[in-house]
């Protein structure tokens, strides 16, 4: 009897192994196509977002330590990783674990060990204190309800002299804050007031952007953490 059942048993194990391999292949192909889709969307965005120019304006170079706060799908995260190289560091921070998981999977696939994902909270970006040369908040600042707490966290994370850039959808001033959050936009003047209140020095306003898909105008503001508490405003 044992000899009669042995081939059937082997067939069962073979079918199980085939099913597992097929499932793994499907998952792998799904991840591959998802990564390719992200890359295609990112390439389209390069034409209007000008990531190389943004990084130049922030002084990001090989070996820099950078934060992408509200990183979303990781558009700037991967541009930062290419610029800072293996000796640098990119902290990709967001509230959404699914988005961070996608970034982590792609970073592992491409062996980008300089990328570290961080799940922040609504009032703390969870960045390491005093380690960062630059932080970018791209189209996410208007979403922050606890903006003062978030700015305090970013201030602590920057080295003295480190820079913070806010790129966001322009809006007319004079509306309640809730209106801006619902409309996914914010006035540049309000951003400057928030940053000044939390210790940042305004450096300059760079040329903004017009998105090709939504036709939204984005401003580009750069701030700096003072070298010391005695530095004049």
N, C-alpha and C positions, 0 to 999 in steps of 0.2 A: 504493500500500500504506500509505503514511504517513497518508493521509487516512482510510482505513478503520479503522486502529488508534487514531486520535486520540480518538474518543468512548469507546472501551473504556478507554483510559488515563485519561481524565478520570473515568470511572465508578469505576475502581479507587481513584484519589486521593480521590474524593468519599466512597466507602465507608470508606476508612481514616480520613478526617477525622471522619466520623460516629461511627465506633467509638471514636475518641479522646475526642470530646465526650461520648459516652454514658458511657464509663468515668469521665471526670472528674465527670459529673453524679452517677453512683452514689456515688463517693467523697465528693462534697460533701454529698449527702443523708445518707449514713451518718454523717458528722461532725456534721451538723445534728441528726439524731435522737439521736446519742450525747450531744451537748451538752444537748438538751432532756431526755433521761433523767436526766442529772446534776442539772440544775436542779430536776427534780421530786423527786428523792431528797433534795437539799439542802433544799428547802422543807419536806419532812416532818420533817427533822432539826431545823429551826429551833424547832419547838414544845417540844422538851426540852433542846436544847443552849444555847438563849438566847444567840446570838452577839453581839447588841448589848450585853448585860450583860457578857459576857466582855471585850469590847473596852473597855467603860467601866472595868472593874476594872483593866485593864492601862494605862489612860491613853492609849489609841490615839486619835489625832485627825488632822485634815487636816495633811499634811506629815510625819507620823511615818515612821520607817524600821523595818520589822517583819520578823521571820523566822518562817516556818512550817516548823519542823523535823519531818521525817517527815510531809510534807504529804499524802501519799496522793493521793486524787483531787482535792484542792484545795478542800475545803469551806470551811475558814477562809481560804485564800488569797484567794478572791474576795470574801468579806466584808471582809477587810482592805483589799483594793484599793478597794472602794467607800468605806470610811471614810477612808483616807489621801489619796485623790484623786490628781490628776495630778502634784502637787508632792511626793508621798510616794514610798515604795518598799516593795515586798513581795518578799522572797526566799523562793521556794518550793523547799524542799530535800527530796530523797528519794533513796533508793538505786535506785529502779526507773525506768529510762529511759522505759518505755512510759507510765507515769503522768505523768511530766514532759512528755512529748510531747503528751498530751491537754490538759494545762493550758496549754501554750504555744500550741496550736492555738486553744483557746477565747479565750485572752487576745488573740491576733492578730485573731480574728474580731470581738471586742468592742472592739478598739483600746485595750486596757488596757496601755499602755506602762510603767506603774509596776510590773508584774509581771516578775520575772526568775527563771527556773528554774535551779537548781543541783543537779547530781548529786554528792552527797557520797559519803563512803566509810564503812566501818564504824567508823572511829576519828577522823573529821574531818568536820564539817558543811560545811566549805568556805565559810564565811561571811566577808565582809570584816571586817577587824579594826577594832574601835572605832567602828563606824558605826551600830549598831542601838539603837533606843530600847526595844524589847521583842522577846521571843522566846516563842513558844508551842510546846510539845510536847504534842500531843493524841493520846492512846491509842497512843503509840509508844515511850515511855521504857522500858517493860517489855521491849521487843524488843532494846534496846541491850546487846550483850555487852561492848563496850568503853566502858562508861558513863563512866568517869573521863576518858578521852580526849575523849569527846564533850562532856562538861561543860566541860573546859578550853577546847575550841574555842568553845563558846558564851560562856563567860566572856570570852574575848578579843574576841569579836565585839560584845559590848555596850559601850555608852558607860558611863562611871562614873555610877552611879545608875540604870542601865537595869534592867529587870525581866525575869524568866524565870518563866513559868507552866508547871506540869506538871499536866495533867489525865489521869488514868488510872484503870483498873479496880481497885477496892479489893480487897485480899486480907488474910487473917489473917497476922500475922508468925510467924516461927519456922521457915519452910521453907527449903531450899536455894535459891539464886538460880536454878538451872536449872529448878526446879519452877515458879517464877513465870513464866519465859520460855515454858515449854511451855504453861502455863495462861493465858497472855495477861492477866496481872494482876500487881499488886505492892502491898505495903503502903505506906501513906503514910509510916510511920515510917522505912522503909528509904530512901525518896526523900529525906527530910529529912537523914538521915545522909550520904548521898552528896553532897548539895548543900553541906552544911556543910564536909565534907572538902575540897571544891574551891573554897572561898572565898566562897560565896554566903551572904547573910544571909536568914534566914527572915522574911518580912513577916507573912503571915497565911494562914489557911485560909478560903476562901470556901465558900458553900453549893454542894454538889455537884449531880450530875445522875443521873437514872434514865432510861436509854434506853427508848424505847417499843417498839423492835423486839426487842432481846435481853434487856431487863429487868436490865441490868447497872448497878450503882452505881459512879459515878465520883467521885473526890475532886478538889478544885481547890485547888492550893497555889501561892502566889506568893512568889518570892524576889527578892532585889535584889543587884546588884553594888555593892559599897561605893564611895563617892565617892573614898576614898583608902585606902592601905594601913593608915593609922593609925586608921581608923574603928573604934570598939569594936564587939564582937559584940553 
